[in-house]
Amino acid sequence: MKRELLLEKIESYKAIMPWFVLDYYQSKLSVPYSFTTLYEYLKEYKRFFDWLIESGISDAHQIADIDLATLEHLTKKDMESFILYLRERPSLNTYSTKQGVSQTTINRTLSALSSLYKYLTEEVENDQGEPYFYRNVMKKVSTKKKKETLAARAENIKQKLFLGDETMDFLEHIDCEYENKLSNRAKSSFRKNKERDLAIIALLLASGVRLSEAVNLDLKDLNLNMMVIEVTRKGGKRDSVNVASFAKPYLEAYLEIRAPRYKAEKQDTALFISEYRGVPNRIDASSVEKMVAKYSQDFKIRVTPHKLRHTLATRLYDATKSQVLVSHQLGHASTQVTDLYTHIVNDEQKNALDNL
């Protein structure tokens, strides 16, 4: 979603929210949460508040009139009723007969509500320096996790990674082969953005940064001599991330054409930009997602930018056998998240079984 449209949608949600949600929003801007995250959270709050009114738990006539006391006195049984409503309500998709939303969506809703409750019961201060209330019903609500071993998840993910020579093969496919199947009109668009697209994908494959971290990069954050980028991690922490050298020629090629091709001026600080009606703008995450999807589908299998992050992490673990190095590269606080990559790189285990 374009940044301007995203901010417009956020403002439309803010206009109908209770005052304490606006307080929450302002607080999270300073963390900072990304606008995309805040937009998704506001959507979840609207869904929840609509249910509070429809179910009669709140006697407010509109969302903005829902008071703090309603949230403070919600019971565990109320929250279980809300989850049941999510599981059973008709799909919003006109062409779908499916009832209810997925468990992933339910977990996302509960995560958003947990964040709001934590703010209201722990993080905010009233005039007396106290939280608005202390009872956090979300601590009594458990989320249902998908039952899948790390080994099973690893085997599923492995099919969607570009490991070994496939990393460079993917980039070379975009560079040399992709346009051969395009119409003349499509070729024109591809050629305009080819260097930029290659630079973005090469950076994702060479650094393992998150999509949000990549699109939020500014020119000043890239040091080509050291092959290091400065990113803003989750929670607003700044971090220096090493970038594999194979990305350097792609980044250099893009920087050569960035200003003249996209009409970028000094005030256009974003590293990766697009042009719309002659005006340069920071490229948005959804555009990168679509770009990665079309190139990867043409090469091997349709993947997301997050799978490119998994690709780098798996290759790095394969080369170092160090979960600590991988966790540092990915910006994780602990090595627990990187357990997955030990299961993807399981050649030693397979070799041992073959020798039994």
N, C-alpha and C positions, 0 to 999 in steps of 0.2 A: 504494500500500500504506500502511495506517495506520502511523504512527510506532511505536506500541506493538508491532504485529505485526512490523514491520521489525526492531526491536531484539531481539525474541524469536527471530527466524530467525537473526540475526547471532550471538546467543549459542549457538544450536544448532550453527552451523558452527565457532565458536571452540572448542567443547568437543571437537572431533575433530581439530583442527589441530596440527601440530608446533610446538614452542616458538618457533622462529624466525619463523613466520608470526604468532604472537601478538605478538612483538616488533615486527614490521612493522606490524601493525594498530595497536598503541599509538602508534607513531611517526607514522603518518598521521592519527591523531586530532588531533594537535597542529598539523597543517598549516594548516587542517583539511581533510581530504577529507570529502565528504558521506557520511552513513550509507548512502545508496542506492548510491554508488560502491563503498564498502567491501563492502557486501553482494554486489554483482555480482562483485567481485574474489574474494571468498571462495568463491563458487560456481564460478568458473573454476579456482581452486586445487584444489578438491575433485575436479573433473573430471580435472585433470592428475595429481594424486596417485593417484587410483583407477587411472589408466592405468599409472603407474609400477609399481604393485603387480601389476596384471593381466598386464603384459607381462614381468614377471620382472626388470625393471631394478633394482627395489628388492626386497630380501628381507624387508621389514617385513610384519607381519601386519595392521597397521592404519595409517591415515594418520599418526596422532600419533607413530608410531615411525620414520618416514622421517627419515634423518639429513642433515646438511648436506653430507656427502661425496658423497651421491648427486647432489645438485644441482651440486656443484662439478665433478664428473667427467662430467656428461652431455655427449655429443658432438653435433656438428651433425647427424650421421646419426640419432642418437636423436630429436632434435627434428623432423627431417623425417619420421621414422616416426610421431611423434605427430600431425603435421599430416595425414599420409595416413590415419591412424586417424579423425581428425575428418571428413575428406572422405568416408570410405566406411562409417562405422558406421551402423547402422539408426537411423531416426528414433525419438525417444522418444515421438512423438505416435502414439497407438494407431490413429488413423484415417488415418494418412498412410503411403504406401508409398515415400515419398521416401527415398533413401539419403544419409547425410551431412548436415552442417550447411552453412549459407551461408558465402560468403567473408567477409561482414560479421561473422558470429559467430566465424570463425577469427581474423580480425584483432583482435577484441575479446579473445579468449583470449590471443593473443600479446602484446597490449598489457598485459594484467594481469600476465603472466609477466615481461615486460620491467621493469615497475615493481618487482616483487619482487626480481629479479636486480640491478637498479640499487641497491636498498637494501642487499642483502647484500654487494655487491662495492664499493660506493662510500660509502654514507651512514652505515652503522652503525659503531660502534666497539666493539671488545672491550676486555679489561682493559689491553691494550698500546696502545690507541688506534688499532688497525688494523681494517680490514673483516674479516668472517668468512672471506672468500676473495676472490681477485682474478679468477679466470677467469669471464668473463661470456659464456656460449654464445649468449645472446639477441642479442648484437651481430653474430652470424654468420647470423642467421635473418632473411630478408627477408619482408615482407608483400606480398601481391599486391593492387595497387590496381585499382579498377574503371576500365577504359579508357573514358574519356569526356572530351571537351573541355569547357572552361569554358562555351563557347557552348552546347553541347548540354545541359549540366547546368542552365544558366541558363534555357533554353527550357522544360525540364521543370518547374523550380521555379516559373517565372512563372505557370503555370496554377493554382498553389495559393496565390497571394498575393492579398491584398485591397488592390490599389493604387488610388490616386486617390480618387474619391468612395466606392469600395467599403469603405474603412475605416470611415467614419461610417455608411454604409448597413448594414454588418454589426451595429454597435452598436444602431442604430435598429430593426433587424429583431428582435433579442433583446428590446429594450425594448417594442416596440409590436405585433409580429406573431406571435412564436413561440408564445405561449400559446393562440392562437386554434385550433390543431389538437389541443390536449391534452384529455384526459379531465378530469373534475372533480377526481379524486384527484391526477392529475399536475399540474394547475394549482395546487393547494394547496402542493405541494412547490416548484414553480417560483417562486411568489410569495414564499415564505419566503426563498429564496436569491437572488432576482433582483438586488437591489442589490449583494450581494457578488460574484455572478458577473460582472455588468457592470463592477464596479470592477476585478476581476482582469484581465479581457480588455482593458479600456481601458488599464490600466497596461502590459500586455505590448505592446500596439499603439503606445503612446505613449513607451515607453522602450527597448524592445528587449532588456530584461534576460532572462537565462536563467530557465527555469522554477524551478530550484532556488533561484536568487537571489530570485525573487518570493515563493515560499512561506516562505522563511526570514526575510522582513522582519518587524521588530517595529514597534510603534506609534511608538516614538521615532525610527525610521529615516525616517519620512515627514515632510517639511516642505512643507505645502500652500501656504504663503505664497510660498516660493521655487520651488515645484514641482520639488523635488529629493528623491531617495531615496538613502540610504546602504546599499550592498550589500556582501556579502562575495563577492569574485570567486574564480575558481579559484586555488588556491594560498594561499587565506586572506587575500588582499589586500583591504583596505577601499577602496571607491571611491564617489565622489559621481556620481550619474547624473541628468542633466536629464530631465524628463518633459514631453512636449508638453501644452499647456494644454487641449486638448480632453478630457483625462482628468479634469480637476479636478471638474466637476459629478458625475461618477460616483463618484469617491472621497469627495466630501463627502456624497453621498446614503448611501453605505455607512456612513460613520463615524457618521451620525446614528442608525442603527438597530443598529449593531454590538453595543453593550452590552446594550440591552433585549431584543433579539431572540435573541441567542445566550447570554444570561445571563453575560456576561463580567464578571469582577471585576478588581481592580487587578493581581493576580498573573498574569492572562492577558495576557501581553505581545505575543503574536503579532498581527500586523496582520490577516491573513486567517484566520478561524476557522470551524469547523463545530461543530455540536452533536450529540452522541451520547448518548442516554439522559440528557438533561438536563445533560451535562457539556461545556463548551466545550473544544475542542482545536485546535491549529494544523492548518489544512487540509493534506492531503498531496498530493504531486505527482500521484499516479495519479488522484485525484479531479478535479484541474484538467485533466488530459489527457482524461478522459472528458467533462468539461463542454465543453471546447473542441471536441471531436469532434462531440458531438450538436448544438451550436449551428451550427457551421460546415457540417455536412452538410445541415442544414435550410435554411441560407442559400444555399449555392453548391456547396461541395465539402468533403469531410471532410479536416481538416488537424490538425496537431499544434501545440502551443504554440511549437515551434521555427520553424514557418512564420510565425507572428506576429512573431517576432524578425526573420526575413528580410524581412517586409513593412515594418517600420520602417526597417531598414537600406537597403532599396531606395528607399523614399520620401525618406529623408534624403539619399542620394547623388543622386537625381534633382533635389533642390532645391539642393544645394550643389556638386555635382560634385567633392567633396573626399573622397578615400579616408581622409585623416588624420582628419577629423572623424567619419567613420563608424566607423573603428577605435577611436577614443577612446570613442564612445558605446557600442560593443559590448563594450569592455573587452579588446580585442586588443592584444598587444604590438607588432604590426607591421601594415602595410597589406596584406600579401600575401593574407591571408584575405579581404579585401574586394574582391579582383579580380573575384569572382563578380558583384558588383552592377554593375560597369561593363558586363558583358555582358547583364544583365537590362534595364538602361536603355540601349537601343541605338537609340533613335529617330533620332539623328543619323546613324548608320551606314545605317539604312534609307532615310532621306531622301536621303543622298548617292547611294545606289544607284539610287533612283528618278530622279535627275537625270542619270544617265549617258546 
